[in-house]
Amino acid sequence: MESGAILFHCPQMTGLARRICAIEPRIDLGHISWKRFDDGFPNIYIEKQRQIRRANVAFLASFDTMGDIFEQLSAIMALTRCGTQLFKIILPYFPTGTMERVDDEGQVATAKTLARFMSCTPMCGQGPAEIVLYDVHTLQQRFYFGDNVVPRLKSGTKYLKRELAKLTDVAIVFPDFGAKKRFGKMFADFPQIVCEKIRNGDERTVTIAEGNPGGRHCVIVDDIIKSGATLIKCKDALLAAGAGSVSTYATHASCPQNSWRQFIDAGFSNVWISDSCPLTVESVRDREPFRILSLDESIARVIVDEDERSAT
């Protein structure tokens, strides 16, 4: 890309946006005034709007609370109508991703609903906007988006690999076969273990279906932490089977109702998460055993269209 880019962001992503601009001097930080009218509806103002015309623009979004989605979509629609040449929506965490399919009549695939909303983004000067997502729950969610946008799927696991290079006797553990299907190829150089969830009425237990954790530092890899119950049961099963120590990684620490508290003093050596869910990150920062692996470098490279292989 010959010219630079302008990065706008929602209030929750202010810290991450500033780090991205500090890493990549070709990216300038744009500013939006986020206010609300007395009735609670958004009162949004895009500063220095004329600079956006024919510019390469990105918007760093966070949809981890429902009330913020409408105002951010409003800003996204307005930015593209300012005459941008290229436009990228960086949405690290796609929050409706776990409700991506319908197993019974009456269920609603809300992942498709949100994808339809985002697909209404107007075309920019060079065509469809890009929507950049990290470690979506299922890869087929890309097909929920319409032709007005181009989904681009990324992963935060390369930053976990940097941490694993500092350890010895590592085995990668998947909490179920679905996680192995998503992440198995990314960790082909490591011994792999697969756990399995067994349901007996309302009770759920976790057993080891494949692999031997004996004496190893076992690192459980998944896309998202919600209640955290499955990861904790995986850890218990691994230690009972002779694992030397257990850590876990998830790109998205959604952690509704402050479920991250379950990991404090739970026996994990490390709980690695990305900064895709800013509310959780602010809650766990500087708390053991949490370690935050920022996506700032990856997002900076995405915005300026630079080859990411050097970051692997």
Summary of the structure (lengths in Angstrom):
residues: 312
radius of gyration: 20.4
end to end distance: 20.9
largest distance: 62.4
contacts: 1004
relative contact order: 0.13
helix: 33%
strand: 30%
